[in-house]
Each structure stands twice: as C-alpha cells, then as structure tokens.
Amino acid sequence: MTGVIELADVSVVRGGQALLDGITWTVEDDERWVILGPNGAGKTTLLQIVSAHMHPTSGTAGVLNEVLGTCDVFELRPRIGLTSAALANQIPNAELVRDVVVSAAYAIVGRWRERYDGLDHERAQQLLAELGVGRLSQRTFGTLSEGERKRVQIARALMADPELLLMDEPAAGLDLAGREDLVATLSLLAIDEFAPTTVLVSHHVEEIPPGFTHVLLLRGGRLVAAGPLETTLTADALSYTFGMNLVLDHTDGRWHARRRVPAHRSG
C-alpha cells in the first residue's frame, strides 16, 4: 500500500442489499476529498469502512497501510479523526467541552478514570481556540448550539494528531451563517500543509470548502466518478448522481448547483 486509503472492488451487502457495490478508490496523503451523493447513496457506509468501523463483505480495504481484516482495528482507529452525528449522539450532554476533546487522546467518549497530563489539556485548549470555541471549554456539551458542537467535534477529531480526518456531513443542521462560518474554517484547515489527509461527506456542493482537491460521486452504492474537483465535478456527472438535470457554477472558489429550468417556448 502507498495511499492513505486504498479500496479495491469493495462491496458491502446487508440483508441481501448492496450498500456499496465494487468501489475502487485511492486517496493520497496530500489530498482533500469530498464525497457527494443523495440519501441512500452509500456515503456513510463508505466512511464506516475507511474509519475501520465496518469490514467489507468482499474486496480489499486498506487504510493507513493496514488491511481491514488482518489488523487490530483498536490500534488503527486512534490514528483516524472522525466527526459524525452517530459519534456526537454518544457524547454525554453533561460532559465538559474540554473533556469531550481531551478524551479523544484515548479514543474514548466520556471521561472515566483515565488521567491526562498538562500537555494533553494544553493541546485540547489550543485546538478549541483555533476553531474559535476556546471560551467554551468549561461549558457542558449539551448547552452548545449546533454550530458550536460541530467545532468542538472537529477539535476532538484533531486531538490525537490523526493521519486521516473523516467528517460526515459536518454542516448538517446549521443555518446559512453557521454553514458559511464552518466552511471558512474547513477551508483554512484544507490549505494547511500540516493538516491530515481529509475526507468530507456532504449532500451539497455549496458545502465544499475552498482548498479541497478531489471529489467522489456515489449513486446507489456505485461509483459514478472520482478524481480532481476541477475536471470531475461536472454538471453532467452531478445530474446523473442526483437524478436531476442540474446547472453547476463555480465562482470565487465556491460551487453552486440548481435545477435547470426548461426554457419556455413562445407561441
């Protein structure tokens, strides 16, 4: 293996249904990927594979030079930063924000009897500050707004200095201002040469941060296209992915899509 992620003909079948069907995909260490597709396309399932939380039914899944099924996933997972709604739901509402972040050093959710040294707490506070929520460290997670929760989760995902950062719909549930604020933050992360290889899952091209380099399009568990954003994300590919005739624009580093309205014929 040479890539951070190397999938070869990966399929996932549950209850006789193929959630992923023959996915082959390689991610290199200096790339920033966005995965796009409609509901039920297989995006979250794909993220579960590359986060080492699910094994493929068939095919080979390589992550960080380890092959799923032949390695200890409990040693692999701490090398991967993850944000997702499922993980957020596991965080106790009464947990202090600083503890939400620092506990990622042990790849656990919720403080118990483990101990952290001063450097751990300093790193957690630094990450919170860099993501604009340093003032919230003494607040409880349950008192945060949705946007604040998203930023705390990203700080948590970065706590263990991961080699791979995975974000499952980080802008979901945010209003327009919250989304734009988060996209700007993720853009700064994307252009940081010291940031980990990043994969972001989304339904919307408007949520692609400037600085992201590649896109993977999924429909019905199958790969539609994968490659550099500038050449792979086209109106035709996006229209096929979402089953709708779409117009795609790219201005000022941002992408925008809308339904193509048929021209009215005059009498």
KEKE-3310 file (N, C-alpha, C; in steps of 0.2 Angstrom, whole numbers, plus 5000, padded with zeros to 4 digits):
npx = (5004:5002:4994:4984:4971:4966:4955:4949:4938:4928:4914:4898:4886:4870:4857:4854:4855:4865:4875:4886:4894:4907:4917:4932:4945:4957:4966:4978:4991:4992:4980:4963:4947:4930:4915:4901:4883:4866:4854:4855:4865:4876:4886:4889:4891:4903:4911:4911:4918:4931:4934:4937:4927:4918:4919:4922:4910:4915:4930:4945:4950:4961:4969:4979:4990:4987:4977:4960:4953:4965:4971:4973:4959:4957:4969:4971:4961:4963:4972:4964:4954:4938:4922:4905:4887:4882:4893:4892:4880:4884:4891:4890:4878:4881:4895:4910:4916:4930:4933:4927:4935:4948:4947:4948:4961:4963:4955:4941:4924:4918:4923:4931:4940:4952:4968:4975:4989:4997:5001:4991:4980:4983:4984:4971:4965:4971:4967:4953:4953:4959:4949:4939:4932:4937:4933:4923:4927:4924:4910:4896:4893:4880:4874:4878:4876:4871:4881:4892:4894:4898:4911:4917:4917:4926:4938:4940:4942:4954:4962:4971:4981:4978:4982:4973:4958:4941:4925:4908:4896:4897:4891:4878:4862:4865:4862:4862:4872:4879:4884:4892:4902:4908:4912:4922:4931:4935:4941:4952:4959:4960:4970:4981:4997:5001:4990:4980:4977:4961:4944:4928:4911:4896:4879:4879:4885:4888:4894:4907:4923:4934:4950:4949:4953:4949:4935:4923:4909:4894:4881:4867:4876:4886:4901:4901:4910:4927:4940:4951:4944:4941:4940:4932:4920:4907:4893:4885:4890:4886:4872:4868:4872:4862:4851:4844:4842:4854:4861:4878:4889:4904:4912:4923:4930:4920:4907:4891:4875:4860:4843:4840:4830:4818:4817:4804:4793:4789:4773)
npy = (4994:5011:5022:5033:5029:5014:5006:4992:4985:4985:4979:4980:4971:4970:4961:4956:4967:4977:4989:4996:4994:4986:4996:5005:5014:5027:5037:5049:5056:5070:5075:5082:5077:5077:5068:5066:5063:5057:5054:5038:5034:5028:5034:5036:5023:5020:5029:5023:5011:5016:5022:5011:5005:4996:4981:4976:4967:4960:4961:4972:4982:4995:5005:5018:5010:4998:4983:4980:4967:4960:4967:4975:4984:4992:4997:5004:5014:5025:5032:5039:5053:5057:5064:5063:5062:5051:5048:5060:5059:5050:5057:5063:5074:5081:5082:5091:5103:5104:5091:5083:5085:5081:5068:5061:5058:5045:5039:5037:5040:5051:5055:5045:5036:5038:5047:5062:5072:5088:5093:5087:5093:5106:5105:5102:5114:5122:5118:5120:5134:5137:5134:5143:5142:5142:5149:5141:5130:5127:5125:5114:5100:5099:5111:5118:5127:5121:5124:5127:5114:5107:5112:5109:5095:5094:5099:5089:5078:5081:5080:5069:5070:5065:5054:5054:5062:5062:5067:5067:5074:5088:5100:5098:5103:5116:5134:5146:5156:5149:5138:5144:5150:5138:5132:5141:5139:5126:5127:5134:5124:5115:5120:5120:5114:5105:5099:5084:5071:5073:5069:5073:5071:5075:5082:5092:5103:5116:5116:5112:5116:5129:5124:5111:5096:5085:5075:5062:5054:5046:5035:5025:5016:5014:5019:5034:5044:5048:5059:5073:5089:5100:5094:5083:5086:5089:5096:5087:5075:5077:5079:5066:5059:5064:5062:5072:5085:5097:5113:5119:5129:5138:5149:5161:5152:5144:5132:5130:5123:5121:5117:5114:5125:5122:5130:5142:5140:5152:5156)
npz = (5000:4996:4996:5007:5009:5001:4992:4985:4974:4983:4992:5001:5008:5015:5022:5010:5001:4992:4999:4996:4980:4973:4974:4970:4975:4978:4989:4992:5002:5002:4999:4998:5000:4994:4997:4987:4986:4984:4997:5004:4995:4999:5006:5020:5023:5016:5023:5035:5032:5029:5041:5049:5056:5050:5041:5024:5014:5003:4993:4995:5008:5012:5024:5030:5028:5033:5032:5032:5042:5044:5053:5069:5073:5084:5087:5075:5074:5083:5075:5066:5064:5068:5064:5067:5066:5073:5082:5089:5096:5105:5115:5131:5137:5149:5149:5151:5139:5137:5141:5132:5121:5126:5129:5118:5116:5121:5113:5117:5122:5134:5150:5162:5172:5168:5166:5162:5156:5158:5145:5137:5140:5137:5123:5119:5123:5115:5102:5103:5104:5091:5083:5086:5098:5110:5122:5127:5134:5147:5147:5147:5135:5131:5132:5121:5105:5089:5079:5087:5093:5082:5079:5091:5090:5079:5084:5093:5085:5080:5090:5093:5084:5071:5057:5047:5043:5045:5040:5043:5035:5041:5041:5042:5048:5052:5051:5038:5040:5050:5042:5033:5040:5046:5034:5030:5040:5038:5026:5029:5036:5026:5018:5025:5026:5035:5040:5042:5030:5022:5022:5017:5019:5010:5005:4997:4985:4988:5001:4999:5004:4999:4994:4995:4985:4978:4972:4975:4968:4972:4968:4972:4979:4970:4961:4953:4948:4951:4956:4952:4958:4949:4936:4937:4944:4936:4927:4921:4927:4940:4938:4934:4946:4956:4949:4942:4931:4932:4934:4935:4944:4946:4956:4962:4970:4975:4974:4966:4964:4954:4950:4932:4923:4911:4896:4891:4878:4866:4859)
capx = (5000:5006:4990:4981:4966:4966:4950:4949:4932:4924:4906:4895:4880:4867:4850:4853:4855:4871:4875:4892:4895:4913:4921:4939:4946:4964:4967:4985:4992:4991:4973:4957:4942:4923:4911:4894:4878:4860:4852:4855:4870:4881:4891:4890:4894:4909:4915:4912:4924:4938:4936:4938:4921:4915:4923:4918:4908:4920:4935:4950:4950:4967:4968:4985:4995:4984:4972:4955:4953:4971:4975:4969:4956:4958:4976:4971:4956:4966:4976:4959:4950:4931:4916:4899:4881:4882:4898:4890:4875:4887:4894:4885:4876:4884:4902:4913:4919:4937:4934:4925:4941:4954:4946:4950:4968:4962:4949:4935:4919:4916:4928:4930:4946:4959:4972:4978:4994:4996:5001:4985:4975:4985:4983:4964:4963:4974:4963:4947:4955:4960:4942:4935:4927:4941:4929:4918:4930:4921:4903:4894:4892:4873:4872:4881:4872:4873:4887:4897:4895:4902:4918:4920:4919:4932:4943:4941:4944:4961:4966:4976:4985:4977:4984:4967:4952:4935:4920:4902:4891:4899:4887:4871:4858:4867:4859:4866:4878:4883:4887:4897:4907:4911:4916:4928:4936:4937:4945:4959:4961:4962:4976:4986:5001:5002:4984:4980:4973:4954:4938:4922:4904:4891:4874:4878:4891:4889:4897:4914:4927:4940:4956:4948:4956:4946:4928:4920:4902:4891:4874:4865:4881:4891:4905:4899:4916:4931:4946:4951:4937:4940:4938:4927:4914:4904:4885:4883:4891:4881:4865:4867:4872:4856:4845:4840:4845:4856:4866:4883:4893:4910:4914:4926:4932:4914:4902:4884:4871:4852:4839:4839:4823:4817:4815:4798:4793:4784:4768)
capy = (5000:5018:5028:5033:5025:5010:5002:4988:4981:4984:4979:4979:4968:4969:4959:4955:4973:4980:4996:4998:4989:4986:5003:5005:5021:5028:5043:5050:5059:5077:5076:5084:5074:5077:5063:5068:5059:5058:5050:5031:5033:5024:5039:5035:5016:5021:5032:5017:5007:5019:5024:5005:5003:4991:4977:4975:4960:4957:4966:4974:4989:4997:5011:5019:5005:4992:4980:4978:4960:4957:4971:4976:4990:4996:5001:5008:5019:5031:5036:5042:5058:5056:5068:5061:5063:5045:5049:5066:5056:5046:5062:5065:5081:5084:5082:5097:5103:5102:5084:5080:5085:5078:5061:5058:5055:5038:5036:5035:5045:5051:5054:5039:5036:5039:5053:5066:5077:5095:5094:5085:5099:5112:5104:5102:5121:5126:5116:5124:5141:5138:5133:5148:5140:5141:5151:5136:5124:5125:5124:5107:5099:5099:5118:5122:5127:5116:5126:5126:5107:5105:5114:5105:5089:5094:5099:5082:5073:5083:5079:5064:5072:5059:5054:5054:5066:5060:5071:5065:5080:5092:5106:5097:5106:5123:5139:5149:5159:5144:5134:5148:5150:5132:5131:5145:5136:5120:5129:5135:5118:5111:5123:5119:5109:5101:5096:5077:5070:5074:5066:5076:5069:5080:5081:5099:5106:5123:5115:5111:5121:5130:5121:5104:5095:5079:5073:5056:5054:5040:5034:5018:5012:5013:5024:5037:5046:5051:5062:5081:5093:5104:5090:5078:5088:5092:5097:5080:5070:5079:5077:5059:5057:5066:5060:5078:5090:5102:5118:5119:5135:5138:5156:5163:5146:5140:5128:5131:5119:5122:5113:5118:5126:5122:5137:5142:5142:5157:5154)
capz = (5000:4996:4998:5014:5008:4995:4991:4978:4972:4989:4992:5007:5007:5021:5021:5003:4998:4991:5001:4992:4975:4968:4975:4969:4976:4981:4992:4993:5009:5002:4995:5002:4996:4996:4994:4986:4983:4988:5003:5002:4990:5002:5008:5027:5023:5014:5028:5040:5030:5029:5048:5052:5060:5047:5036:5018:5013:4998:4991:5000:5011:5015:5027:5033:5027:5036:5028:5037:5042:5045:5058:5075:5072:5090:5086:5069:5075:5086:5070:5062:5067:5065:5066:5064:5070:5077:5087:5093:5100:5111:5120:5137:5137:5155:5148:5149:5132:5137:5142:5126:5117:5128:5130:5111:5116:5122:5108:5121:5123:5141:5155:5167:5177:5164:5168:5156:5158:5156:5138:5134:5142:5133:5116:5119:5123:5109:5096:5104:5102:5084:5080:5088:5103:5116:5128:5129:5137:5154:5146:5145:5128:5130:5132:5115:5099:5084:5076:5092:5094:5076:5080:5096:5087:5074:5089:5096:5080:5078:5097:5093:5079:5066:5050:5042:5046:5041:5043:5040:5035:5047:5041:5043:5054:5053:5047:5032:5043:5053:5037:5029:5045:5046:5028:5030:5045:5035:5021:5032:5038:5020:5015:5030:5024:5041:5042:5040:5024:5024:5018:5020:5016:5010:5000:4994:4983:4992:5007:4998:5006:4995:4996:4993:4979:4974:4973:4973:4967:4973:4967:4973:4981:4965:4960:4947:4946:4956:4953:4954:4958:4943:4930:4939:4946:4930:4928:4918:4932:4946:4936:4935:4953:4959:4945:4941:4927:4936:4932:4940:4943:4951:4956:4968:4974:4978:4969:4967:4959:4955:4944:4926:4922:4904:4893:4889:4871:4864:4855)
cpx = (5004:5001:4987:4975:4966:4960:4950:4943:4928:4917:4904:4888:4876:4859:4849:4854:4862:4872:4881:4893:4901:4916:4928:4941:4953:4964:4975:4985:4991:4985:4968:4951:4935:4919:4904:4890:4872:4859:4852:4860:4875:4887:4894:4893:4901:4914:4916:4918:4930:4939:4937:4933:4916:4919:4919:4916:4913:4925:4940:4950:4957:4967:4975:4990:4993:4978:4966:4954:4959:4975:4970:4966:4956:4964:4975:4966:4959:4970:4971:4955:4943:4926:4910:4893:4880:4887:4895:4885:4878:4890:4889:4884:4880:4892:4905:4916:4926:4938:4932:4931:4946:4953:4948:4957:4968:4957:4943:4930:4917:4922:4926:4936:4952:4962:4975:4984:4993:4996:4995:4980:4977:4983:4975:4962:4965:4969:4956:4948:4955:4953:4937:4930:4931:4937:4924:4920:4926:4913:4902:4892:4884:4870:4874:4875:4875:4880:4893:4899:4899:4909:4921:4922:4925:4938:4945:4944:4952:4965:4972:4981:4985:4981:4979:4961:4946:4929:4913:4897:4892:4894:4880:4868:4860:4863:4864:4873:4882:4887:4893:4903:4911:4915:4922:4933:4939:4942:4952:4962:4964:4968:4982:4990:5002:4996:4984:4976:4965:4949:4932:4916:4899:4885:4875:4885:4893:4893:4905:4918:4932:4946:4955:4950:4952:4939:4927:4912:4899:4884:4872:4871:4886:4894:4903:4906:4920:4938:4946:4945:4936:4938:4933:4920:4911:4896:4882:4884:4886:4874:4863:4867:4866:4850:4840:4845:4847:4861:4871:4887:4899:4913:4917:4928:4926:4910:4895:4880:4863:4849:4839:4832:4822:4815:4808:4797:4787:4779:4770)
cpy = (5006:5023:5027:5029:5021:5005:4998:4983:4980:4984:4978:4977:4967:4967:4958:4961:4975:4987:4999:4992:4990:4993:5002:5013:5022:5035:5044:5055:5067:5079:5078:5082:5076:5072:5066:5063:5060:5054:5043:5029:5028:5028:5037:5028:5016:5024:5027:5013:5010:5022:5017:5003:4998:4988:4976:4968:4956:4963:4968:4981:4991:5004:5012:5013:4998:4989:4977:4970:4957:4961:4972:4983:4995:5000:5006:5015:5025:5035:5040:5047:5057:5061:5065:5062:5057:5046:5055:5064:5052:5051:5064:5072:5085:5085:5089:5097:5101:5094:5080:5079:5081:5071:5057:5055:5048:5035:5034:5041:5045:5050:5048:5040:5037:5046:5056:5071:5084:5096:5092:5090:5105:5111:5104:5109:5124:5124:5120:5131:5142:5137:5138:5147:5139:5144:5147:5130:5122:5124:5116:5106:5100:5106:5122:5122:5122:5117:5125:5118:5104:5106:5110:5098:5088:5095:5092:5077:5075:5081:5074:5064:5066:5060:5055:5057:5064:5064:5070:5071:5085:5099:5105:5100:5113:5128:5142:5152:5154:5140:5138:5149:5144:5131:5135:5142:5130:5121:5131:5129:5114:5114:5123:5113:5103:5097:5089:5077:5070:5072:5069:5073:5074:5078:5087:5101:5113:5122:5113:5117:5123:5127:5113:5102:5090:5078:5066:5056:5047:5040:5027:5014:5011:5019:5027:5040:5048:5053:5070:5084:5096:5100:5085:5080:5093:5092:5090:5075:5071:5077:5070:5056:5058:5064:5066:5082:5096:5107:5119:5125:5135:5145:5157:5158:5142:5137:5129:5127:5121:5118:5117:5119:5126:5129:5136:5144:5147:5154:5155)
cpz = (5000:4998:5005:5014:5001:4995:4985:4978:4979:4989:4999:5006:5014:5019:5013:4998:4998:4993:4997:4987:4971:4968:4975:4970:4980:4983:4994:4999:5008:4999:5000:4998:4999:4993:4994:4984:4987:4994:5000:4997:4993:5005:5015:5027:5021:5019:5034:5039:5031:5037:5052:5057:5056:5042:5030:5018:5008:4996:4997:5002:5015:5018:5031:5033:5031:5032:5033:5036:5044:5051:5064:5074:5078:5090:5080:5070:5078:5081:5065:5066:5064:5068:5063:5068:5075:5083:5092:5098:5106:5116:5125:5137:5143:5154:5147:5142:5132:5138:5136:5121:5119:5128:5123:5111:5118:5118:5112:5121:5130:5145:5160:5172:5174:5166:5162:5159:5156:5149:5134:5134:5138:5126:5115:5119:5117:5103:5097:5102:5095:5080:5082:5094:5110:5122:5130:5133:5144:5153:5146:5138:5127:5130:5125:5109:5094:5081:5081:5093:5088:5077:5086:5094:5083:5079:5092:5091:5078:5085:5096:5088:5073:5060:5045:5046:5042:5044:5039:5040:5041:5047:5042:5049:5055:5048:5042:5035:5047:5048:5034:5034:5046:5040:5027:5035:5042:5029:5023:5034:5032:5017:5019:5028:5029:5043:5039:5033:5026:5019:5021:5016:5016:5005:4995:4992:4986:4998:5006:4999:5001:4998:4995:4986:4975:4976:4971:4973:4967:4971:4968:4975:4976:4963:4953:4944:4952:4953:4955:4953:4951:4937:4931:4940:4940:4931:4926:4924:4938:4944:4937:4942:4957:4955:4944:4936:4930:4932:4937:4939:4948:4950:4962:4973:4977:4973:4971:4962:4960:4949:4938:4924:4914:4901:4890:4882:4870:4859:4847)
residu = (MET:THR:GLY:VAL:ILE:GLU:LEU:ALA:ASP:VAL:SER:VAL:VAL:ARG:GLY:GLY:GLN:ALA:LEU:LEU:ASP:GLY:ILE:THR:TRP:THR:VAL:GLU:ASP:ASP:GLU:ARG:TRP:VAL:ILE:LEU:GLY:PRO:ASN:GLY:ALA:GLY:LYS:THR:THR:LEU:LEU:GLN:ILE:VAL:SER:ALA:HIS:MET:HIS:PRO:THR:SER:GLY:THR:ALA:GLY:VAL:LEU:ASN:GLU:VAL:LEU:GLY:THR:CYS:ASP:VAL:PHE:GLU:LEU:ARG:PRO:ARG:ILE:GLY:LEU:THR:SER:ALA:ALA:LEU:ALA:ASN:GLN:ILE:PRO:ASN:ALA:GLU:LEU:VAL:ARG:ASP:VAL:VAL:VAL:SER:ALA:ALA:TYR:ALA:ILE:VAL:GLY:ARG:TRP:ARG:GLU:ARG:TYR:ASP:GLY:LEU:ASP:HIS:GLU:ARG:ALA:GLN:GLN:LEU:LEU:ALA:GLU:LEU:GLY:VAL:GLY:ARG:LEU:SER:GLN:ARG:THR:PHE:GLY:THR:LEU:SER:GLU:GLY:GLU:ARG:LYS:ARG:VAL:GLN:ILE:ALA:ARG:ALA:LEU:MET:ALA:ASP:PRO:GLU:LEU:LEU:LEU:MET:ASP:GLU:PRO:ALA:ALA:GLY:LEU:ASP:LEU:ALA:GLY:ARG:GLU:ASP:LEU:VAL:ALA:THR:LEU:SER:LEU:LEU:ALA:ILE:ASP:GLU:PHE:ALA:PRO:THR:THR:VAL:LEU:VAL:SER:HIS:HIS:VAL:GLU:GLU:ILE:PRO:PRO:GLY:PHE:THR:HIS:VAL:LEU:LEU:LEU:ARG:GLY:GLY:ARG:LEU:VAL:ALA:ALA:GLY:PRO:LEU:GLU:THR:THR:LEU:THR:ALA:ASP:ALA:LEU:SER:TYR:THR:PHE:GLY:MET:ASN:LEU:VAL:LEU:ASP:HIS:THR:ASP:GLY:ARG:TRP:HIS:ALA:ARG:ARG:ARG:VAL:PRO:ALA:HIS:ARG:SER:GLY)
# end
